[in-house]
């Protein structure tokens, strides 16, 4: 995609140039009348849609004014400058500005140069044609600001100096303070005439007298004046000549030596324009006189392109993430397929094993009953000897204890135990004989037996029958006491876990 052509507006009409590397190609010229404008409209129909054009204006109707503004920052600075610009140039929308260096003083002020193009009817028809064909105006640059791009290629000159150069529009003399433009004058000349050196010097002297009247330069102060002109027929082809002339010191420089790459024939025919157009492409921040509506259209287009680029970047990033995820998913899918195949094979093997295994002759319920019986037999095989030994040791301190009956039983229970470790317990039911006479003696004897039995480790004691004197919920009477004396027994049940040998 090539660069759009550069448009150059001069008094003789609109010119179109195309830059190809280091060469400048003149591709069209349109006269400043309705016929030329119609030809330009037809030429735009062949251009790429929505092209952003740069217009270089080189017309004699220019005004320059230096204003002093209060020093402010932020949006107030722009609003103050635009308000002053509307006050001094209310009749044209083509106004460029440039901040100058502040003069040393006690007040904080800023100097601003305003450069206005005074003949909008000369520019408006061309911009209307560009807008009507769906194209955009990117920049509108006045020629004096483009001439400032030559200064870095000149010898360093302190203070104020003049620069004179030839373009297809005529002879232009500009005044600079360092790299800042102060004033510019265009003397129109026919493009087929080559001005003599005396005409260059006379035009420079006229510009210098204007500077003296504006107090931009001082009397009796030497002011350099660079004349960018090709060698005359009666002059040697030296790259630089110096001619003192009063306060002006003329320095002649050949544009072909100043900026290599410009052909001599092109310089004689079009002056310094072939040298300036490449500089216009390189410097994108030159002061411009573009109307606000064109700036807004270009900014909106730039925002749209930025959004499109952002969307494209996001789309590419999403595509890259999707590709990366697909590459990561492929091994997972392969492992999943392998695991599924292994699972299917194992399931098929188990199904085959179950199908080929013989059926057990006994049912699951019968096997469960058999297992419980074996557990019960395992518990019962321990015998009552350990429990009786513990009972004898506990009752040994009581000399007059009488046991009428001992019942022993063993069982296994799954309550409170795991499936693998069922709980086995054994039970001793003891029937003690108590004294027949004396309520106090029966109570004391019972207490001694209960105290002795409570010393057996891991044993749980349950009293199933006690003397009536120790029952708090039964009323005492001679008949009740007499009945209890006839069968005065104490029945206690001991439960403790079985200790396997």
KEPA-686021 format. One record per residue (C-alpha): residue in one letter; x, y, z. Coordinates in steps of 0.001 Angstrom, whole numbers, plus 500000, padded with zeros to 6 digits. Layout:
<sites>
aXYZ ...
</sites>
This chain:
<sites>
x500000500000500000 x501792503183498768 x501735506604500301 x499014509010499118 x500106511781496745 x501117515174498113 x499025518165497058 x500708521522496444 x498541524623495980 x500175527575494215 x498775530618492373 x498860528672489100 x496672525869490485 x496877522561492318 x499835520229491718 x500061516549492647 x503366514884493487 x504222511307494294 x507304510368496305 x509095507203495217 x512039506597497522 x514352509546496689 x512633510706493511 x509787513207493135 x507290512599490352 x504896515314489190 x501719513394488340 x499171516148487769 x498386519864487586 x494924521424487749 x494200525036486829 x492534527337489392 x489200527447487561 x486111525274487150 x487727523242484372 x490723522417486562 x488497521597489525 x486400519262487404 x489573517534486194 x490725517183489801 x487360515630490716 x487784513041487960 x491326512356489096 x490112511665492654 x487706509001491392 x490714506862490506 x492272507237493971 x491941504691496728 x488862505205498929 x489217507236502123 x492652508571501252 x494278510997503716 x495824513877501750 x498401516408502887 x497998519873501320 x500943522287501104 x499705525862500557 x502081528358498925 x500019531504498292 x501001535184498540 x498011536247500634 x499395535611504143 x499323537536507398 x501642537090510378 x501058538486513825 x502897537986517085 x500689538185520182 x501618538166523872 x499330535986525992 x499224535346529753 x501019532231530871 x498437529538531634 x498445525747531450 x496094522945530510 x492841523464528598 x492806527172529502 x495906527713527373 x494231526292524273 x490965528184524899 x492833531467525384 x494806530955522175 x491698530047520152 x489816533081521501 x492640535452520536 x492936533750517135 x489216534291516466 x489581537951517437 x492471538824515136 x491527536529512180 x487723536227512139 x487491535975508327 x489510532786507696 x489559529281509213 x493077528604507911 x495250529820510796 x498401528159512130 x500182529052515355 x503596528548516889 x504831529397520394 x507952531528520441 x510605531832523108 x509540534209525887 x511422537444526245 x513287537942529548 x510986540066531707 x509440540017535120 x505983539001533869 x505145535424532967 x503881535770529409 x504034533762526194 x504599534972522659 x502581533254519955 x502964533644516204 x499703533440514259 x499977532804510506 x496754533153508502 x495922532383504855 x493823535358503787 x492053533951500737 x489769531043501786 x487873531034498410 x491120529914496775 x491367526857499086 x487739525944499833 x486788524458496416 x489655521964496463 x488826520800499999 x485139520507499097 x486021518213496191 x488199516048498460 x485408515783501023 x482740515094498381 x484637512053497099 x484871510505500588 x488519511392501191 x490090513140504170 x492387516102504715 x495133514985507058 x497179518201507222 x497153521669505676 x500680523097505984 x501582526687505076 x504825526873503095 x506699529144505599 x506603526431508288 x507893523829505834 x510782526180504914 x511884525957508572 x512786522281508056 x515791523435505955 x517399525195508938 x519062522052510428 x520898521642507109 x522330525196507266 x525372526377509235 x524427527404512760 x523533531113512839 x522824532729516223 x520007535253516518 x517750536363513698 x518466535479510057 x516720535391506673 x516147532468504349 x515265533023500683 x514245530213498361 x512455529696495060 x509273527637494617 x506834527343491690 x504797530085493410 x507631532601493340 x510446533943495494 x509884533493499259 x511897535250501968 x511333534102505570 x512700535433508838 x513649533026511629 x514797533394515194 x516665530161515717 x514203527565514389 x511125529745515057 x509388531520512200 x508793535265512644 x507741536478509194 x507510535348505572 x506957537173502255 x506152535629498882 x506927537555495698 x504980535817492883 x506949535094489713 x506030533224486558 x507273529656486764 x509118529884483435 x511254532869484508 x514469532484486490 x515035535476488817 x518404537172488771 x520550537465491851 x519725541182492082 x516029540317492415 x516815537925495269 x518850540572497067 x516233543285496506 x513454541131497906 x515625540242500921 x516322543948501559 x512599544693501415 x511928541950503972 x514752543313506163 x513239546837506104 x509923545343507233 x511687543601510100 x513289546883511135 x509877548574511166 x508471545756513308 x511551545997515598 x512288542328515076 x515894543230514172 x518043546184515215 x519886548768513110 x523628548386512617 x523371544678513429 x524611542196510885 x521858539806509751 x522757536689507727 x520602535960504693 x520796532503503101 x519920532442499409 x519074528918498273 x519586529426494581 x521339527361491921 x524482528967490449 x523810531661487840 x525306531468484386 x527917534081485265 x528834532475488637 x531106529600489563 x529428526371490684 x530843526686494214 x528510525237496878 x528591528468498939 x529350532187498257 x529299535129500696 x528326538668499662 x528311541441502329 x525761544197501721 x525248546680504545 x523463545092507508 x522734542040505384 x525309539363504792 x524192537254501831 x525250533604501793 x524531531770498562 x523997528023498845 x523179525534496134 x520178523358497122 x521734520415495293 x524753520567497659 x522625521398500693 x520489518256500442 x521984515573498169 x519499513653496054 x517842516638494361 x518550516787490644 x519822520059489145 x517192520119486417 x514405519749488898 x515851522568491047 x515965524988488102 x512414524211487001 x510673524058490397 x513158525686492720 x513501524131496155 x510165522311496086 x511698518887495246 x513915519315498284 x511067520422500568 x508552517690499742 x510648514827501236 x511113516982504349 x507330517339504516 x507025513549504710 x509673513298507437 x508275516013509738 x504824514988510967 x504504517642513706 x504762520839511717 x502400523709512623 x499277523324510505 x496287525429509513 x493827522544509182 x490201523559509981 x488684521936513039 x486100519826511204 x488789518166509088 x490902517510512192 x487911515915513910 x487193513695510887 x490806512558510753 x490932511910514508 x487744509836514365 x489224507847511495 x492413507272513472 x490382506128516491 x488416503757514256 x491623502309512816 x493049501924516326 x489905500080517407 x490107497846514339 x493761497105515073 x492916496354518707 x490098494043517638 x492442492296515204 x495058491864517934 x492432490475520319 x491162488133517602 x494694486906516885 x495340486447520609 x492112484458520987 x493060482340517988 x496517481728519461 x495001480745522817 x492523478480521059 x495315476774519106 x497384476381522284 x494386474926524128 x493710472521521258 x497318471380521361 x497058470814525119 x493706469046524797 x494939466549522210 x497245464644524650 x494464464720527272 x492007463286524767 x494501460579523839 x495065459671527503 x491303459733528101 x490727457418525145 x493463455061526398 x492005455029529923 x488509454401528572 x489801451503526476 x491539450041529535 x488365450426531600 x486269448742528926 x488776445903528726 x488780445464532523 x484980445527532622 x484812442936529878 x487360440766531710 x485345440984534938 x482156440126533081 x483871437112531530 x485266436083534941 x481852436329536579 x480296434373533757 x482897431605533969 x483027431413537794 x481057428451539322 x478048429195541518 x478609428644545277 x476385425850546689 x475390427876549753 x473486431142549801 x474783434352551352 x472288434167554248 x473471430675555193 x477102431825555105 x476252434766557371 x474575432460559926 x477588430150559836 x479958433081560424 x477977434305563424 x477929430795564881 x481712430541564509 x482173433887566220 x479919432740569072 x481865429497569427 x485128431429569390 x483822433555572256 x482428430615574216 x485639428622573968 x487367430899576464 x485358429506579510 x484391431155582871 x487706430546584654 x489177434119584237 x485940435722585440 x485666433404588467 x489276434138589434 x488582437880589403 x485409437265591458 x487320435199594073 x490003437881594403 x487377440606594881 x485344438665597540 x488359437321599461 x488306440194602078 x484715439238603112 x484947436059605267 x481223435438605791 x480023435797602196 x477667433036600999 x476991432466597292 x473979430323596640 x474173430290592833 x476381431389589925 x475108431593586325 x477685432154583495 x476917433036579903 x478876434412576911 x477662436185573778 x478957438400570871 x477288441675569846 x477907444022566868 x476417447014568620 x479021449800569005 x481691447804567129 x483026447757563599 x482256445056561045 x485748443599561377 x485907443621565224 x482638442418566822 x482394442864570660 x482386439650572827 x481128439765576407 x480527437282579229 x478046437602582084 x478098436299585696 x474800436307587614 x475504435956591364 x472914435010594043 x474167435941597541 x472607434795600836 x472103437572603419 x471698437333607215 x468147436462608323 x468133438562611439 x468765442284611681 x468027444909609104 x471282446789609717 x473345443617609338 x471761442845605928 x472356446404604730 x476003446461605854 x476682443032604351 x475155444128601031 x477279447281600933 x480485445316601528 x479639442936598673 x478850445793596266 x482039447606597211 x484130444493596686 x482576443722593289 x483122447283592065 x486891446739592293 x486893444184589434 x488562445902586426 x486476446517583258 x483371445007584915 x479910446532584633 x477796445884587745 x473999445635587620 x471916445010590783 x468866442951589901 x467656442289593485 x468558444073596783 x467080443947600311 x463863445866600772 x465564448141603271 x467714449582600454 x464751450281598102 x463894453952598314 x460650453598596329 x458956450914598554 x457320451683601935 x458555449628604915 x456092447643607060 x456401444650609437 x454787442420606807 x457207443514604112 x460210443047606423 x458996439629607467 x458550438563603852 x462025439782602887 x463575437932605844 x462163434636604554 x464018435054601178 x466804437464601887 x468916437233598688 x471101439672596758 x471230439147592959 x473990440935591009 x474880440664587282 x478468441318586201 x479368441973582534 x482940442281581232 x484708441658577943 x486143438236577248 x489891437915577429 x491088435325574902 x493936433097576006 
</sites>
